[in-house]
Amino acid sequence: MNSSRPLAAAEAIDRARALVPVLAERAAKTEALRRLPDETFADLRESGLLGISQPRRLGGSELTLTDAFDIITLLSQGCGSTGWTYALLAAHGWFLAQFGDQAQRDVWEADRDAVVSTSFSGGPGPEIVDGGLHITQGLWRFSTGVHHADWVALLAPVPQQDSAPDMRFLLIPRSEIEIIEDWRSAGLAGSGSCSIAARDIFVPHYRTLRMQDLLDATAPGRLVNDGPLYQFPLVGCWHVFLSAPAAGIARGAMDAWIARTKSRVHPFTRESVAGDPVGQVRLGAAAARIEAAETLIRRATESVTADIVATGAVSPQTQVRGRRDHAFGISLCVEAVEDLFRAAGASSLDESSPIQRHWRDVHAVAQHVANNLDSNLGAWGERALGLGDGLQFG
């Protein structure tokens, strides 16, 4: 493998597929470490897959959102924690490409393979000082992949004199922050989504990015990265990276269930469990749910892309339908894995069983605030009833 050149989509997908059994073999180790093993991150880096959303002008592959969905889904079949971590690190390449040109060059001209971790949760408002912002002290939560990141982008409320705080991402070298080893999650346990402590840090203005510009698709990075990938608003783009792991995890659970059931015998009758018609029905229903979820998520991904190609912008209707479909697709994946888990027998509770790991992981994906089923379905309903635009969060 060679990470020194951009990848075509087919090559990237082949490389992801080749990693699936490797990641599955390391899944238990990944959970025990509560972050990606160094060899797994090295494999991802060597494969070139970490650069799929990095601009070509700065050494990346700049693939499509649909390509990202396919790659994330594959990796998540092998290990949910790895698939989730990869999805977030890949998404953060898109985030970084939304910053101004100099901020991008600070990161990728120093190391074209550099990756960024983010945190949307926590942290105080920094002080406005000459030339930038100063963080006195603060704690941010849920920074997936931070152990392997070269930089971090922390969301913080920047005070404004006559208005509400301006929510901005502050881009900081990882060497300037401290990782708090507090990730003790039942699901996606190996994602290393730890907290970050930041103390006495100066951030120049050019290394900040307004959240509202991400939502409005007016970020400064669009001026230098003019490919379709960088014209998306946050809604419609971000959700692809957050929903794709669920589809992969569900497929991994189904594959594990099939492999286990083929060799499993009833503990009392010693007859093959594969012949149980109830299990066959549950398997068929799970497959249908997973394929329906993939169809919904893929349609949402293709719809935002089609809007960009046709008009240069994603319509509010497409964004809101996408929110609904991503969240509902995840819920279908949860239902599929839930049914398979219940039909897998008591021995599937063993720590060595991949089925219980997939079961915990898919529930963890659904718990992410952006994937909340009720709020995303309600957003579509709000718009359909003429009560709002369906694009508000929080």
MITIDREN-261523 format. One line per 5 residues: number of its first residue (from 1); for each residue x, y, z of C-alpha. Coordinates in steps of 0.25 Angstrom, whole numbers, always signed. Layout:
<martis>
NUM) X:Y:Z | ...
</martis>
This chain:
<martis>
1) +0:+0:+0 | +4:+14:-2 | -2:+26:+5 | +7:+37:-3 | -3:+38:-14
6) -18:+41:-15 | -27:+29:-16 | -38:+26:-26 | -51:+22:-21 | -50:+7:-25
11) -36:+6:-19 | -40:+12:-6 | -52:+2:-5 | -43:-10:-8 | -33:-5:+3
16) -45:-4:+13 | -50:-17:+9 | -36:-24:+12 | -36:-18:+26 | -49:-24:+30
21) -44:-37:+35 | -31:-30:+41 | -40:-21:+49 | -49:-32:+54 | -38:-40:+59
26) -33:-28:+67 | -47:-24:+72 | -46:-29:+86 | -32:-23:+88 | -38:-10:+83
31) -48:-10:+94 | -38:-14:+104 | -29:-2:+101 | -42:+7:+100 | -35:+13:+87
36) -30:+9:+74 | -17:+0:+75 | -5:+7:+69 | -4:-4:+59 | -19:-1:+54
41) -16:+14:+53 | -3:+11:+45 | -11:+2:+36 | -21:+13:+33 | -10:+23:+31
46) -3:+14:+22 | -15:+10:+14 | -17:+25:+10 | -32:+24:+15 | -30:+35:+25
51) -29:+45:+14 | -43:+43:+7 | -48:+56:+11 | -35:+64:+10 | -34:+73:-2
56) -26:+68:-14 | -18:+82:-14 | -12:+78:+0 | -10:+63:-3 | -23:+57:+0
61) -32:+48:-9 | -45:+57:-8 | -54:+46:-11 | -70:+47:-10 | -79:+46:+1
66) -84:+33:-5 | -70:+27:-5 | -69:+31:+9 | -82:+24:+13 | -77:+11:+6
71) -63:+12:+12 | -68:+14:+27 | -79:+3:+25 | -68:-7:+21 | -58:-3:+33
76) -70:-4:+43 | -73:-18:+39 | -60:-22:+45 | -60:-14:+57 | -70:-3:+61
81) -61:+5:+70 | -51:+5:+58 | -61:+9:+48 | -67:+20:+57 | -53:+26:+60
86) -49:+25:+45 | -63:+32:+42 | -60:+43:+51 | -46:+45:+47 | -50:+45:+32
91) -61:+55:+35 | -51:+64:+42 | -43:+65:+29 | -55:+72:+23 | -56:+81:+36
96) -42:+85:+34 | -44:+88:+19 | -55:+98:+24 | -45:+107:+31 | -37:+118:+24
101) -26:+114:+15 | -14:+117:+25 | -20:+109:+36 | -21:+97:+26 | -7:+99:+22
106) -2:+100:+37 | -7:+85:+38 | -5:+79:+24 | +7:+86:+19 | +15:+81:+32
111) +9:+67:+30 | +0:+63:+19 | -4:+51:+27 | -8:+59:+39 | -22:+57:+45
116) -31:+65:+54 | -40:+62:+66 | -51:+71:+70 | -60:+73:+82 | -74:+80:+81
121) -77:+78:+96 | -72:+87:+108 | -62:+97:+110 | -63:+112:+114 | -63:+124:+106
126) -49:+129:+103 | -44:+143:+105 | -42:+152:+93 | -28:+157:+92 | -19:+164:+82
131) -18:+155:+70 | -27:+144:+75 | -33:+137:+86 | -28:+132:+100 | -33:+120:+107
136) -30:+121:+122 | -35:+107:+126 | -46:+98:+121 | -50:+83:+119 | -56:+78:+106
141) -63:+64:+105 | -64:+53:+95 | -52:+55:+86 | -52:+43:+77 | -39:+38:+72
146) -31:+49:+80 | -20:+39:+84 | -16:+38:+69 | -19:+53:+65 | -9:+63:+62
151) -18:+75:+64 | -31:+77:+72 | -43:+87:+68 | -51:+91:+81 | -64:+97:+80
156) -65:+109:+89 | -74:+121:+92 | -67:+134:+88 | -73:+146:+95 | -79:+157:+87
161) -81:+171:+92 | -96:+173:+88 | -101:+159:+84 | -101:+144:+88 | -87:+137:+88
166) -82:+133:+75 | -79:+118:+75 | -66:+116:+68 | -56:+104:+66 | -42:+107:+72
171) -31:+99:+64 | -20:+95:+74 | -8:+86:+73 | -10:+73:+81 | +3:+75:+88
176) -3:+87:+95 | -15:+80:+101 | -16:+69:+111 | -24:+56:+109 | -32:+52:+121
181) -34:+36:+121 | -48:+36:+125 | -55:+28:+113 | -62:+16:+120 | -73:+14:+111
186) -82:+1:+109 | -83:+3:+94 | -72:+8:+84 | -63:+5:+96 | -50:+5:+87
191) -53:+19:+81 | -44:+26:+91 | -54:+38:+92 | -47:+44:+104 | -48:+58:+109
196) -38:+69:+107 | -33:+79:+117 | -27:+92:+111 | -20:+102:+119 | -13:+115:+116
201) -14:+114:+101 | -14:+125:+90 | -21:+123:+77 | -19:+133:+66 | -32:+138:+59
206) -29:+131:+46 | -29:+117:+53 | -44:+119:+57 | -57:+115:+50 | -71:+120:+52
211) -81:+108:+54 | -92:+117:+47 | -83:+117:+35 | -83:+102:+35 | -98:+102:+36
216) -100:+113:+25 | -89:+107:+16 | -82:+120:+16 | -69:+115:+22 | -56:+122:+17
221) -50:+109:+12 | -60:+108:+1 | -52:+120:-6 | -40:+111:-7 | -46:+97:-8
226) -56:+98:-19 | -59:+83:-21 | -74:+79:-18 | -70:+72:-5 | -67:+85:+1
231) -80:+92:-3 | -89:+85:+7 | -95:+91:+19 | -92:+83:+32 | -106:+77:+32
236) -106:+67:+21 | -91:+65:+21 | -88:+62:+35 | -99:+52:+37 | -93:+43:+26
241) -81:+40:+35 | -89:+38:+47 | -99:+28:+41 | -91:+20:+33 | -84:+12:+44
246) -98:+7:+49 | -100:+0:+35 | -87:-6:+36 | -88:-11:+50 | -102:-17:+47
251) -96:-24:+35 | -85:-29:+44 | -95:-34:+54 | -103:-42:+43 | -90:-48:+37
256) -86:-53:+51 | -100:-58:+54 | -100:-66:+41 | -86:-72:+44 | -90:-76:+58
261) -103:-81:+55 | -98:-91:+44 | -90:-98:+54 | -99:-96:+66 | -107:-108:+72
266) -118:-108:+82 | -113:-110:+96 | -124:-121:+99 | -128:-127:+86 | -114:-126:+79
271) -121:-122:+66 | -116:-112:+57 | -121:-98:+61 | -120:-94:+47 | -133:-101:+44
276) -141:-93:+53 | -152:-86:+45 | -153:-75:+55 | -138:-72:+54 | -139:-72:+39
281) -150:-62:+40 | -142:-53:+49 | -130:-53:+40 | -139:-50:+28 | -145:-38:+35
286) -132:-33:+40 | -126:-34:+26 | -138:-26:+20 | -136:-15:+31 | -121:-14:+28
291) -123:-12:+13 | -135:-2:+16 | -126:+6:+25 | -114:+6:+14 | -124:+10:+4
296) -129:+22:+12 | -115:+26:+16 | -110:+25:+2 | -122:+33:-4 | -120:+44:+6
301) -105:+44:+2 | -108:+44:-12 | -119:+55:-11 | -110:+65:-4 | -99:+63:-15
306) -109:+64:-26 | -114:+78:-20 | -100:+83:-20 | -97:+78:-34 | -110:+84:-39
311) -111:+97:-32 | -98:+99:-23 | -106:+98:-10 | -114:+88:-3 | -129:+91:-1
316) -135:+92:+13 | -145:+81:+9 | -133:+72:+5 | -126:+75:+18 | -138:+72:+27
321) -142:+59:+19 | -127:+55:+21 | -128:+57:+36 | -140:+48:+36 | -135:+37:+27
326) -121:+36:+34 | -127:+35:+48 | -138:+25:+43 | -128:+17:+36 | -120:+16:+49
331) -132:+12:+56 | -135:+1:+46 | -120:-4:+49 | -123:-4:+64 | -135:-12:+62
336) -128:-22:+53 | -117:-25:+62 | -127:-25:+74 | -134:-37:+67 | -122:-44:+64
341) -116:-43:+78 | -129:-48:+84 | -129:-60:+75 | -114:-63:+77 | -116:-71:+91
346) -109:-68:+104 | -95:-72:+100 | -95:-59:+91 | -94:-51:+104 | -79:-56:+105
351) -69:-45:+104 | -63:-53:+93 | -76:-52:+84 | -75:-42:+73 | -91:-42:+74
356) -91:-35:+87 | -81:-25:+83 | -88:-21:+71 | -101:-20:+79 | -94:-10:+89
361) -88:-3:+78 | -100:+0:+69 | -108:+5:+81 | -96:+14:+84 | -97:+20:+70
366) -111:+23:+72 | -108:+30:+85 | -101:+41:+78 | -108:+55:+79 | -108:+57:+64
371) -115:+43:+62 | -126:+45:+72 | -138:+39:+66 | -149:+47:+72 | -142:+61:+69
376) -139:+57:+55 | -153:+51:+52 | -159:+63:+59 | -151:+73:+50 | -157:+67:+38
381) -171:+68:+44 | -169:+82:+48 | -166:+86:+34 | -177:+78:+28 | -187:+85:+37
386) -181:+99:+34 | -177:+101:+48 | -162:+104:+46 | -151:+101:+36 | -146:+88:+43
391) -132:+92:+43 | -131:+96:+58 | -123:+88:+67 | -122:+87:+83
</martis>
